[in-house]
């Protein structure tokens, strides 16, 4: 047992509702298993065929710690990698590090570049929630990192709902929020058939 499974096993070995296998993690608790990380910690997924169902990964560092990853995913061809999961943080919440990844019916919370890096990542039937960032910051949902036009990487967002989290929705409305920003020279992000709420800047 290695990587993410070792982390889960050591943290939750006493829980009866958690099932661990070589490629599969699920929590039968309602509503889900919650994994919390601090600023310098994160849950990392590596290898092939990893699947997680109904877990929440939350980085509790807060917005003042700036870059604070909740999950770094480098697993390949996991169908889906994460199903019905929640990723909660502020800046850099979900690192789609490399290879092929699939997310379905997940919730993702963040502020700056909170879905980022350079995998071939597909998000389907999910919800993106922009949170209230630190004063002077703006929200950028994605920061895709393709460095070569021949790379078959990018972020594909399909049948999504993009909404303001309660803290942003109840703020004074001066925070600018964007669908994303080109982190690298050949960044590629596609939004298809998605609901985008009015807080997103159309420019």
C-alpha positions in Angstrom: 0.0 0.0 0.0 1.5 3.4 -1.0 0.7 7.0 -1.7 -2.8 8.2 -1.1 -4.0 4.8 0.2 -1.3 4.8 2.9 -2.3 8.3 3.9 -5.9 7.3 4.2 -5.1 4.0 6.0 -3.0 5.7 8.7 -5.5 8.5 9.2 -8.7 6.4 9.2 -7.7 2.8 10.1 -10.2 2.8 13.0 -13.2 3.7 10.9 -15.4 0.7 10.0 -17.2 2.6 7.1 -14.0 3.1 5.1 -13.1 0.5 2.5 -9.5 0.5 1.2 -8.3 -1.5 -1.8 -5.4 -1.3 -4.2 -7.3 1.0 -6.6 -10.5 2.0 -4.8 -11.5 4.1 -1.9 -15.1 4.6 -0.8 -16.8 5.9 2.4 -20.2 4.6 3.4 -20.7 7.3 6.0 -23.3 9.9 5.3 -22.7 12.3 3.7 -19.0 11.6 3.1 -15.6 11.0 4.6 -13.7 14.2 5.3 -10.0 14.5 4.9 -8.4 17.7 6.2 -4.9 19.0 5.3 -2.9 21.9 6.4 -1.0 24.4 4.2 2.0 22.2 3.7 0.1 18.9 3.4 -2.1 17.5 0.6 -3.6 14.3 -0.5 -1.7 12.9 -3.4 -2.9 10.4 -5.9 -0.5 8.5 -8.1 -0.6 5.3 -10.1 -3.2 3.8 -12.5 -6.9 3.1 -12.0 -7.5 5.0 -8.8 -11.2 5.6 -7.9 -12.6 7.6 -5.0 -16.3 7.9 -4.2 -18.0 10.2 -1.7 -15.1 11.7 0.0 -14.3 15.3 0.9 -10.8 16.7 0.8 -10.5 20.0 2.6 -7.4 22.2 3.0 -8.0 24.3 6.1 -5.1 26.7 5.7 -7.4 29.4 4.6 -6.9 32.2 2.1 -4.1 33.8 4.0 -1.7 30.9 3.3 -2.1 31.5 -0.5 -1.1 28.3 -2.3 -2.6 25.4 -0.4 -3.4 22.4 -2.4 -6.1 20.0 -1.2 -5.5 17.2 -3.8 -2.7 16.6 -6.3 -3.8 14.1 -8.8 -1.3 12.3 -11.0 -3.3 9.1 -11.5 -3.8 7.9 -15.0 -6.9 6.7 -16.8 -9.1 6.5 -13.7 -12.7 6.2 -14.9 -13.7 8.1 -12.8 -10.8 9.3 -10.7 -13.3 11.0 -8.4 -17.1 10.5 -8.2 -19.4 12.5 -6.0 -16.5 14.0 -4.1 -15.8 17.5 -2.8 -12.5 19.5 -3.0 -12.4 22.5 -0.7 -9.7 25.1 -0.4 -8.9 28.6 -1.6 -5.8 29.1 -3.9 -4.8 26.0 -5.9 -7.4 23.7 -4.5 -7.2 20.9 -7.1 -3.9 20.2 -8.9 -4.7 18.2 -12.0 -1.0 17.4 -12.2 -0.6 15.0 -15.2 -1.9 12.2 -17.4 -5.6 11.4 -17.9 -8.3 12.3 -15.3 -12.1 12.2 -15.0 -14.3 13.8 -12.4 -18.0 13.4 -12.2 -20.7 14.9 -9.9 -18.1 16.6 -7.8 -18.0 20.0 -6.0 -14.9 22.2 -6.2 -14.4 25.3 -4.0 -11.7 27.9 -4.4 -10.4 31.4 -5.3 -7.2 31.8 -7.3 -6.3 29.2 -9.9 -8.2 26.5 -8.0 -8.3 24.0 -10.9 -4.8 24.0 -12.3 -1.8 22.2 -13.9 -1.4 20.2 -17.1 -3.4 16.9 -17.2 -5.9 15.9 -19.8 -8.8 16.5 -17.3 -12.5 16.1 -17.9 -15.1 17.4 -15.5 -18.7 16.3 -16.0 -21.9 17.2 -14.2 -20.0 19.0 -11.4 -20.3 22.3 -9.5 -17.6 25.0 -9.2 -18.0 27.4 -6.3 -15.9 30.6 -6.3 -15.2 31.8 -2.7 -14.3 35.2 -1.4 -10.6 35.7 -1.9 -8.2 38.0 0.1 -8.5 41.7 -0.4 -6.9 42.8 -3.7 -7.1 39.3 -5.2 -9.4 38.1 -8.1 -10.9 34.7 -8.7 -9.7 32.6 -11.6 -11.4 29.2 -11.8 -8.8 27.5 -13.9 -5.1 27.9 -14.7 -4.2 25.3 -17.3 -0.5 24.7 -17.9 0.0 23.4 -21.4 3.6 24.3 -22.5 3.7 22.9 -26.0 1.0 23.0 -28.7 1.5 19.3 -29.4 0.6 18.2 -25.9 -2.8 16.4 -25.7 -3.6 18.1 -22.4 -6.2 20.6 -21.3 -9.3 21.1 -19.1 -12.7 20.1 -20.4 -15.7 21.3 -18.4 -19.0 19.8 -19.4 -22.5 20.3 -18.1 -21.3 22.3 -15.1 -22.8 24.8 -12.7 -20.5 27.7 -11.9 -21.7 29.7 -8.9 -20.6 31.9 -6.1 -20.1 30.3 -2.7 -22.1 31.9 0.2 -19.2 34.1 1.4 -18.7 35.6 -2.1 -22.4 35.9 -2.8 -22.9 37.9 0.4 -19.9 40.2 -0.2 -20.1 43.7 -1.6 -19.8 42.5 -5.2 -16.4 44.1 -5.9 -14.5 40.9 -6.4 -13.7 40.2 -10.0 -14.2 36.5 -11.0 -13.0 35.0 -14.3 -13.5 31.6 -15.9 -9.8 31.1 -16.0 -6.4 32.5 -17.0 -3.7 31.2 -19.4 -1.1 30.1 -16.9 1.3 28.9 -19.7 1.9 29.8 -23.3 -0.5 27.1 -24.8 -3.1 26.9 -22.1 -6.4 25.2 -23.2 -9.7 25.1 -21.3 -13.1 24.4 -22.8 -16.5 25.0 -21.2 -19.4 23.2 -22.8 -23.2 23.3 -22.0 -22.6 24.8 -18.6 -24.5 27.2 -16.4 -22.3 30.3 -15.6 -23.8 32.6 -13.0 -23.7 36.4 -13.5 -20.8 37.0 -11.0 -18.3 35.8 -13.7 -16.8 38.7 -15.6 -17.6 38.3 -19.3 -14.4 40.0 -20.5 
